[in-house]
Amino acid sequence: MKLLSATIIGLLPLALANSILVTFPKGTPDSVVDRAKKSVVDSGGMITHEYTLIKGFSANAPEAAVQQISTESAAYSPHIEEDLTVSTQ
């Protein structure tokens, strides 16, 4: 029973997380992107995909991580949006 409770409590931050896409302007140093990913993980979130053609990633992140990422780099301001399903029909 204690193991089940610990598991549920451990997964709680992910249940309260937002599914987001984070992209950075062309020319953004990799260190800025890496720092943003670290902020997500440190706040209890999870990186779900890292993009190679553009500077960015998708993640499940709590609101605190979203706020942290948006204020970390003034010179290379990220574009953060909710990750939604897109359809052409």
PEMOBEL-V728196 format. One record per run of one state. SS is the DSSP state (hx for helix, st for strand, lp for the rest). FROM is the first residue (numbers start at 1). LEN is the number of residues. If there is no record, write none. Layout:
SS;FROM;LEN
SS;FROM;LEN
//
This chain:
lp;1;1
hx;2;14
lp;16;2
st;18;6
lp;24;6
hx;30;13
lp;43;3
st;46;5
lp;51;5
st;56;6
lp;62;1
hx;63;10
lp;73;6
st;79;4
lp;83;7
//
